Amino acid sequence: MGRIKSRKVTKNAEKERRIQLAIADIRKGKYSSIRQTVEAHDVAFSTLRRRLNSGMTCSLAHATQQLLTVAEEKAVVRWILCMEGFGFPLRISHVKEAVVLLKSPQWPKDE
C-alpha cells in the first residue's frame, strides 16, 4: 500500500506544481485568459479560477477536520517503519492505540 500512496503523493505534487506555474504565468501577464493558461499547463479550469480568487488547496481546507496534524502523521509513519525494520509487524489495533496515546491529554510530560 505504501507504494500506491507515494505515487498518489507524487502525482498530487506534480499537479500542484503545474497549478502554481499557471498562477504565476497569469499574474505575469503571459496569458490573457484563464482558458489559455489551462490549455498550456493542463490544469482544471475550476481549480485554477478558484485558486486565483484566493481559494485554498483541498488539503489545507480540510486540515481542521483531520485527527492528526501533518507532524503527528509523520511521527506515526516513522514509528511504524521503525517497528517494521525491527521485525515487529504491527496490526491496525496497535497503530490506533498509538494514535490514541499520542492524542490523549494525559500524555506523559517531563515533570
C-alpha positions in Angstrom: 0.0 0.0 0.0 2.9 2.4 0.6 3.8 2.4 -3.0 0.3 3.4 -4.1 0.2 6.3 -1.7 3.7 7.5 -2.7 2.6 7.5 -6.4 -0.5 9.5 -5.4 1.6 12.0 -3.4 4.0 12.4 -6.4 1.0 12.9 -8.8 -0.5 15.5 -6.4 2.8 17.3 -6.1 3.2 17.5 -9.8 -0.4 18.8 -10.2 0.2 21.4 -7.5 3.4 22.5 -9.3 1.5 22.9 -12.6 -1.1 25.0 -10.8 1.5 27.2 -9.2 3.2 27.7 -12.6 -0.2 28.6 -14.2 -0.9 31.1 -11.4 2.5 32.7 -11.8 2.1 32.9 -15.6 -1.3 34.6 -15.4 -0.1 37.1 -12.8 2.9 37.9 -15.1 0.6 38.5 -18.0 2.0 35.7 -20.1 -1.6 34.6 -20.9 -4.6 36.8 -21.4 -7.2 34.4 -20.2 -7.6 31.5 -17.8 -8.6 29.2 -20.6 -5.3 29.8 -22.5 -3.5 29.1 -19.2 -5.5 25.9 -18.6 -4.6 24.6 -22.0 -1.0 25.4 -21.7 -0.5 23.9 -18.2 -3.0 21.0 -18.3 -4.9 22.0 -15.1 -8.6 22.2 -14.4 -10.3 25.4 -15.2 -12.4 25.5 -12.0 -9.3 24.7 -9.8 -7.3 27.5 -11.4 -10.2 30.0 -11.2 -10.7 29.1 -7.5 -7.1 29.4 -6.6 -6.7 32.7 -8.4 -9.6 34.0 -6.3 -7.6 33.2 -3.1 -9.0 29.7 -2.7 -7.2 27.0 -0.7 -6.0 23.6 -1.7 -8.2 20.7 -0.6 -5.7 19.5 1.9 -5.4 23.0 3.6 -9.2 23.4 3.5 -9.8 20.1 5.4 -6.8 20.4 7.8 -9.1 21.2 10.7 -11.1 18.1 10.1 -8.1 15.8 10.5 -7.5 13.9 13.7 -3.7 14.2 13.4 -1.5 17.1 12.3 0.9 16.6 9.5 3.8 16.4 12.0 1.9 13.8 14.1 1.1 11.7 11.0 4.8 11.7 10.0 5.8 10.7 13.6 3.3 7.7 13.4 4.7 6.7 10.0 8.3 6.9 11.3 7.3 4.7 14.3 5.5 2.2 12.0 8.6 2.0 9.7 10.9 1.7 12.7 8.9 -1.2 14.2 8.8 -2.9 10.8 12.5 -2.5 10.5 12.9 -4.2 13.8 10.8 -7.1 12.5 7.6 -6.4 14.5 4.6 -6.5 12.2 2.0 -4.0 13.5 -1.7 -4.6 13.5 -4.2 -1.8 12.9 -5.2 -2.0 16.5 -1.5 -1.2 17.5 -1.5 1.9 15.3 -4.9 3.0 16.7 -3.6 2.6 20.2 -0.5 4.6 19.4 -2.7 7.4 17.9 -5.0 7.4 21.0 -1.9 7.7 23.3 -0.5 10.5 21.1 -3.7 12.5 21.3 -4.6 11.8 24.9 -4.4 14.8 27.3 -2.6 12.6 29.9 0.4 12.1 27.6 3.4 11.8 29.9 5.1 15.1 30.3 8.5 15.8 31.9 7.9 16.8 35.5 
